[in-house]
Amino acid sequence: MALTEGRHQNDAAAHTPVVKVERPRGEARPVEYAWAVARIAIGWVFLWAFLDKLFGWGFATPANRAWIHGGSPTTGFLKGTTEHTFGGFFAGLAGQPWVDWLFMIGLLGIGTALILGAGMKIAATTGSLLLVFMWAAELPLATNPFMDEHIIYTIVLVGLALVGAGNTLGIGEWWGDTRLVRRYPILK
């Protein structure tokens, strides 16, 4: 490997400054709008699941099984997994109050964070974890050896966090500039 001024070429390349092109706030490229719309759409999927399970608006949850009427938001899905590979484990979690609370707080937090565009790292991580658990609860899948919407949503959530999708049509840029987030970057 050739030396350049006493350093390896790779070392010199590693110290090359990266020039970031600044655009005025609010000016985004079309691809950034596409990611922002995907972020808001997936955020709505999470938030809607929370609202429907909370109030029982009759889409996926009948009114008499709403959480505010004493129903369990986890029982329907998890009890339906008994015949699956990990069904015994997941069915055993169904209806436990701590699981219901954790699930509902997760749906609300992930959905709100994605719609607002703040806390994208945490939303992508916790959303992915929730989706992978839901995917695992259904193994083996009925229509595909391994791929379903839970995995697709997980891939998109990771992409949303990596591209900073909260900055377009969201408060991500503002949120990232707050003292709290500067102190604890994991909140970005």
N, C-alpha and C positions, 0 to 999 in steps of 0.2 A: 504494500500500500504506500503510495507516495505521500511525502510529508509536505505540508504547506506552512511556512513560517513556524516550524517547530511543532505543529499539530497535525493530526491525521485529517484527511479531507472530511471525513464524517464528523469530526469534532467541529470543524469550521462551519459545516452546514447546520449543525445543531444550534450554533450561536447566531445564525442569520436571523435578523429581526423579521417578524411577521407583520405585514402591513394590513391593517383592517380598514376597509373602505367604509367610511361613515356616511350614513344616509340620514336625512332629516327624520325626526320622529314621525311615525305614522306612515312613512313611505316604505312600502314593502313590495317585494317581487311577487308575481303570481304564485310561485311555488310556496311561498310563506303563507299566502292566503289559503292555499289548499291544505297545508298542515294545520292552520288555525281552524278551518272548518271541520277537519277530521277530529281535532281536539274537542271542539264544542259538541260535536255529534256524539262522540264516545262519552263525554261528560254527561250528556243528556241521558244516555243509556243507563249510566250508574244512578244519576239523580232520579230518573223516572222509576227505576226499580225500588228505590227508597220510598218515594211518594206512594206508589201503588201498594207496596207492602204495609206502609204505615196506615193509609186511609182505606185501603180495599176498594179502589175505584172500579173494580170489576174487569180489568184487563187481564192481569195474571193472578190477581188476588181478589176473591169475592169479598164483599163487605163484611160478612160474618166471620171471616178469617183474618181481618185487618189486625195489625199490631195494637192499635188503640182500642180494639174491642176484645183484647185478650188472646188473639191468635199469635202464633209463632211464625216469624218470617223465614225460619230455616227448616221447619218441619216438612213442608211439602216437597221441596227438592231433595233434602237429605234422606228422608224416609224412602223416597223413590230409588235410592241407590243400593238397596239391600242385596240385590242380585249381582251387583258389579264386583270387580276385583277387591276394591277397598271398601265395599259397602258396609261391612260390619263396623269399621272404624267411623265412617262418616254418619251412618244411621245412628250410632251411639251419641253423636253430638247434637242430633236433631232436637230442637225444643228446649235445650238447656239455656237458661236466662243469660248466662255470660256469653254464650255463642250468639244468641239473638242480638244482644247489645253490641257486641264487637262487629257483627255483620252489618247491622244498621248504621252504626257510626262510620264504618268503612265505606258503605255505599254513599252516605251523605258527604263525607269528607272528600272522597275521591271525585265524586261528581261535581261538587262545588269547586274544588281546586282546578279541575280540568276546564270547566266552563269559564272561570275567572282567569285562568292562565297563570295562577300563582301556586307555588309549591309543586312544581312539575316533577321534580326528582322523587319526592315522597309519594305523590299521586301515582307516578309510573311504577314505582317499586311496590307499593301496597296493592295497587290495582292488579299488577301482574301476579303477585302472590295469591290474591283472592281468585283470580281467573285460573291459575294453575291448579289450585285446590279443587275448584269446581270441575275442571277438566279431569283431574285424577279421580274424582268421585264417580265419574261416568265410564271409566275404563272397564272393559274394552268398549270402544265406541261402536255404535250400531251401524254407521254408514261410512266409516273410513278407518283404516288401521290406527292412525294417530292424530290426524289433523281435524280440528273443528274451529268454530268461531272463538272459543276461549283462547286458543293459541294465536289466531289471527289478531285478536284484540291485544293480546300481550305483546306481540311484535310491534304493532302500531303504537302502543303506549311507550315502549322503549324508544322508538323513533321520535315520538313527540318530545320526549325529554332531551334526546340528543341534539335535536335541531333547534331547541329553544322556542318551541311553538307557542309558548305563553306570551311572547313579546308582540305578536301580531293579533289584533282583535282581542287583546287581553291585557291584564295588568302586570304581566311578568317582568317587564323592564322596570316599572316603578317598584314592584315588590322586591326585586333584586337589589335595588338601591337603598332599601330601608336599613337602618342601623342593625335591626334584629337579624336580617338575612346576611348582612356583611359580617356580623359576629358569628353566626351559625350558618355557613353556606349550604349545609344539607337541606335547609328550608327553601332553597331557591326553586 
